[in-house]
Amino acid sequence: MTPLFSRSGSGRKGLIPLICGALAAGGLAAAGTAALAPGAASASSHREAPLISGTPQYDNTDLYAFVSPDKPDTTTIVANWIPFEDPAGGPNFYTFADDAQYDIHIDSNGDAQDDLTFRYTFKTHTKNGNTFLYNTGPVTSLDDPDLNVTQTYDIEVIRSKNHHVVSKSKMVRNAPVAPSNVGKASMPQYAKLREQAIQKSASGAATFAGQADDPFFLDLRVFDLLYGGNLSEVGRDTLKGYNVNTIALQVPTSLIRESADQPVVGIWSTTQRRNAQGYFSQVSRLGNPLVNEVVNPQKDKDRFNASQPAYDAQFLKNVTNPELPKLIEGIYKIKAPAEPRNDLVDVFLKGVKGLNQPPNVKPSEQLRLNTSIKPAMHPKRLGVLDGDNAGFPNGRRLTDDVVDEALQVVEGELVGSKNDLGDAVDKNDKKFEKYFPYVAEPTAGSRGKLAKGTTAGADVRSALGDALQPASASGGSDNTVLIAGSAAAGAAGVLLIGTAFGWWRRRMQRPY
């Protein structure tokens, strides 16, 4: 079957729902300015539950959904996995798991059940198993023989009704994944690699999978007694410089919504992992940001990750009697709103009435998007709270400051306790792109300049001459060498650190 997508060469003031628990607190700044309040919470869903924190390949970090600003007849969904990717974390860089199902679920009628699921499954390919290298030389394309470890993926479209599968079909086969950004010497033109990983179709759909800059921004030092208990730890974007693995999907809006008369869709992402018995079981789940970090107590976190929206009534008390406002009151003496927090329940579990609440909605935790609302010409970071109905909680754009929004609501914005709390981190450290997949490029493993006298790619290969023999597609030779950029007087210094087994044995003239 021919894939739907082909490799792309170019192209290109209201209410807010409970994210009950943006772990944060407020404090008044000097001269009557807005609070430099501890901002909310842990990084959306980074290491949010005991079990999933030990298996980052399966850990959903954030979910975004918005009407595409440059293609308003389409909807874009961005889902991220693997928190806190250190750009230089080799030699085993960051891959999607081969034994997992990465799912994006769509509820098109508000009944808390998925009507449509886009399932991503990945396969890892290694050209040369006799080297520990991710790449054996400068990589200039996704099919470059020097890119030793690659991944491909399929997308399966699953239609369901009442928890039963109605049909399955392949949407994409063997699409390439953009690799981890090893560094300037290894990947001198990373933007080209990303562009090659974007798959597009004539119908207006697009898909991307690969590494990206973590788009979430906040000060994460909240767990030191809410920023040190005295606001001494605020204002630094903790996620600056870290990457994630991203799945981005852009589809015609008509594909996911029930009708033009019912344009609201609910969206959440999950990860299923194959267990010892060979069956897949759900180990991670994400809809709205910050929920499992600070809404759910320790005893419920792993259960929430394994649950489905249809059964969210079991977590209701965590919403009506939230812990966070009590913590803020105890440390910063900001009075907690009265309980039960029915203001949070209505908006958080149903969507905002008149904005993104579907008719006859069954309360459940999902990211809800009204696909009929056009993208804002000038998006406001506080979204609906600042009169921008195209932003959070009507879906979630990459630029939405969900930490500040969530904090203000959990501290009573909807029940008359007006506040202007935040964490003093208002935007991402990198600019987002104007075209799909919108997320910023990942930070490279090498952040400084190249060695004096060298340029990326060409000079490295030239300096090595015939010594550099990349692994072949059939498994490579025993002459593969490891290289690393290094300065040398008067030359494009390249240090030969090691060689493959056969070459080493001959040079040392000794048995292994």
Disulfide bonds with the S-S distance in Angstrom:
none
